[in-house]
């Protein structure tokens, strides 16, 4: 009887070890497949970026790198009329984080789902935009409807529920896009939330300045972009995680 009990205990011990090993393997597998943050801007180069419709060409002199920060200066030299900066890579399901700082009276934006096409002269013809703005001093803050052109808003479509810091101060944006559902956080607070390519989305587009635009909001994946709106704007700590 003693031998039988010992054998049963041995089998149970081996089974327990096997179970623990399986759990450890499963944990390791999850860790290996979990999405990781990738720096879109390393603070030293324009790697991962190009001017819209000019892939493979040097980034224009209107964009510079200062103290690990991307800086747009409208006084810089460029051979192109429009100098929106876009990623080399397209993204569909992702989480994006960055910080922005706008000059007094300034205007800019963060694009996503940008469709690059030589027949389109700028990203905003295809891309929804997260507004970057000096709400206190730029007239766009008082235009649109219910504040839907203020910083943190889905431009001309959904007002932001989060107030931005004043011009000259840094603001953090976090964007999560998964299966056409989008959440945008400004300075840690949920600013807007929506789902694209639904009847509600179509109605919002119809009620905006983008009504009838052939390419606007039609692409579930695309480039991420930073806008040239003719004002000094800075971006830093730009990173993305594919979901």
C-alpha positions in Angstrom: 0.0 0.0 0.0 2.9 2.4 0.9 4.4 1.9 -2.6 1.1 2.7 -4.2 0.7 5.9 -2.2 4.2 6.9 -3.1 3.6 6.3 -6.8 0.4 8.3 -6.7 2.2 11.2 -5.0 5.0 11.0 -7.6 2.5 11.1 -10.4 0.7 14.1 -8.8 4.1 15.9 -8.4 5.1 15.3 -12.0 1.6 16.5 -13.2 2.0 19.6 -11.0 5.4 20.3 -12.5 4.0 19.8 -16.0 1.2 22.2 -15.2 3.5 24.8 -13.8 5.8 24.4 -16.8 2.8 24.8 -19.1 1.8 28.0 -17.3 5.3 29.3 -17.5 5.5 28.6 -21.2 2.1 30.3 -21.7 3.3 33.3 -19.8 6.5 33.5 -21.8 4.5 33.2 -25.1 2.2 36.0 -24.1 5.3 38.1 -23.1 6.9 37.4 -26.4 3.8 38.3 -28.5 2.7 41.4 -26.4 3.0 44.6 -28.5 5.9 46.8 -27.7 6.4 50.6 -27.9 8.5 51.8 -30.8 10.0 55.2 -31.0 8.8 57.0 -34.1 11.3 59.8 -33.4 14.6 59.0 -31.7 15.4 62.7 -30.9 18.4 62.8 -33.3 17.2 62.1 -36.9 14.3 62.1 -39.3 14.4 58.4 -39.6 10.8 57.0 -40.0 9.6 60.3 -41.5 9.3 62.1 -44.8 7.5 65.1 -46.3 4.0 64.2 -47.6 4.3 62.9 -51.2 8.1 63.0 -51.1 9.2 59.6 -49.7 12.9 59.0 -49.8 13.8 62.7 -50.2 15.4 64.8 -47.5 13.1 66.4 -45.0 12.7 70.1 -45.7 14.5 72.8 -43.8 11.3 74.0 -42.2 11.6 71.0 -39.9 14.6 70.9 -37.5 15.6 68.9 -34.5 16.4 70.8 -31.3 17.0 69.3 -27.9 15.4 66.0 -29.0 12.4 67.8 -30.2 10.9 68.1 -33.7 10.4 71.8 -34.5 8.4 73.3 -37.4 9.5 76.8 -38.3 7.7 78.5 -41.2 10.7 80.7 -41.8 12.8 77.7 -42.8 13.7 77.0 -46.4 11.8 74.5 -48.4 11.3 73.7 -52.1 7.8 72.5 -51.4 4.7 74.6 -50.7 3.3 72.2 -48.2 5.6 70.6 -45.6 3.4 68.2 -43.6 5.5 65.5 -42.1 4.3 61.9 -42.3 5.6 58.5 -41.2 7.2 56.1 -43.7 5.0 53.3 -42.4 1.2 52.8 -42.3 -0.7 51.9 -39.2 -4.2 50.4 -38.7 -4.6 49.2 -35.1 -2.3 51.1 -32.8 -1.7 53.2 -29.8 0.1 56.5 -30.3 1.7 58.8 -27.7 3.3 62.2 -28.2 3.6 65.7 -26.7 3.0 69.0 -28.5 3.8 72.7 -27.8 2.3 75.5 -30.0 3.4 79.1 -30.3 1.1 81.9 -29.2 -1.7 82.2 -31.7 -0.6 79.0 -33.4 -2.4 76.2 -35.2 -1.3 72.7 -36.2 -2.6 69.1 -36.1 -2.0 65.4 -35.8 -3.1 63.3 -38.6 -3.8 59.5 -38.9 -5.0 57.2 -41.7 -3.2 59.5 -44.1 -3.6 58.4 -47.7 -0.5 59.4 -49.7 -1.4 60.2 -53.3 0.2 62.5 -55.8 -3.2 63.9 -56.7 -3.7 65.1 -53.1 -1.6 68.0 -52.0 -2.1 67.6 -48.3 -2.9 64.9 -45.7 -6.1 66.6 -44.5 -7.9 65.7 -47.7 -8.0 62.1 -46.5 -7.1 62.2 -42.8 -9.1 62.9 -39.7 -7.2 65.4 -37.5 -6.6 65.8 -33.8 -6.5 69.6 -33.4 -3.4 71.3 -32.0 -4.2 74.9 -31.2 -3.7 77.9 -29.0 -7.3 78.1 -27.8 -6.9 81.5 -26.2 -5.5 83.4 -29.1 -6.4 81.6 -32.4 -9.7 82.4 -34.0 -10.4 78.8 -35.0 -11.2 78.1 -31.4 -14.3 80.2 -31.6 -15.4 78.8 -35.0 -16.9 75.5 -35.9 -19.6 74.1 -33.6 -19.6 73.8 -29.8 -15.8 74.1 -29.7 -15.1 71.3 -32.2 -12.1 73.1 -33.5 -10.4 73.6 -30.1 -7.3 71.7 -29.1 -7.9 68.0 -28.6 -11.0 67.9 -30.7 -11.6 65.7 -33.7 -11.3 68.7 -35.9 -14.7 70.1 -37.0 -16.5 67.0 -35.9 -16.3 66.3 -32.1 -15.4 68.8 -29.4 -12.8 67.9 -26.8 -13.8 67.1 -23.3 -10.3 68.0 -22.1 -8.9 71.6 -21.9 -5.4 72.0 -23.3 -2.6 73.8 -21.6 -1.8 77.4 -22.8 0.5 78.2 -25.7 4.2 77.6 -24.8 3.3 74.7 -22.5 3.5 71.0 -23.3 0.4 68.9 -23.9 0.3 65.1 -24.1 -1.9 63.2 -26.6 -2.6 59.5 -26.4 -4.6 57.9 -29.2 -5.9 54.3 -29.2 -7.4 53.0 -32.5 -8.6 49.4 -32.6 -11.0 48.0 -35.3 -12.2 51.5 -36.2 -12.9 52.5 -32.6 -10.9 55.5 -31.5 -10.2 57.1 -28.1 -8.2 60.3 -27.8 -6.8 61.4 -24.5 -5.4 64.9 -23.8 -3.3 65.4 -20.8 -4.6 62.1 -19.3 -8.3 62.8 -19.8 -10.5 61.2 -22.4 -11.1 64.0 -24.9 -13.1 62.3 -27.7 -14.3 58.8 -28.5 -16.0 57.5 -31.7 -16.2 54.7 -34.2 -15.4 55.3 -37.8 -17.2 54.1 -40.9 -20.6 53.7 -39.2 -23.9 55.5 -40.0 -23.1 57.9 -37.1 -19.6 58.6 -38.5 -21.1 59.2 -42.0 -23.6 61.7 -40.4 -20.8 63.5 -38.7 -18.8 63.8 -41.9 -21.9 65.1 -43.7 -22.3 67.8 -41.1 -18.7 68.9 -41.3 -16.5 70.9 -43.7 -15.5 67.5 -45.1 -18.9 66.8 -46.7 -18.4 65.4 -50.2 -14.6 65.0 -50.0 -13.9 61.9 -52.0 -11.0 60.6 -49.8 -11.8 61.9 -46.4 -12.0 59.2 -43.7 -12.2 56.4 -46.3 -9.1 54.5 -45.2 -8.9 52.2 -42.2 -5.1 52.3 -42.3 -2.6 55.0 -43.2 0.3 57.2 -42.3 0.6 59.3 -39.1 1.3 63.0 -39.8 2.2 66.3 -38.2 0.8 69.4 -39.8 2.5 72.4 -41.4 -0.1 75.2 -40.7 2.4 78.0 -41.0 3.1 78.4 -37.3 5.9 77.3 -35.0 5.0 74.0 -33.3 7.1 71.4 -31.5 6.6 67.6 -31.0 8.5 65.2 -28.8 8.4 61.7 -27.2 6.6 60.3 -30.2 6.1 56.6 -30.0 3.6 54.0 -31.3 2.5 50.5 -30.3 0.8 48.3 -32.9 -2.2 46.4 -31.5 
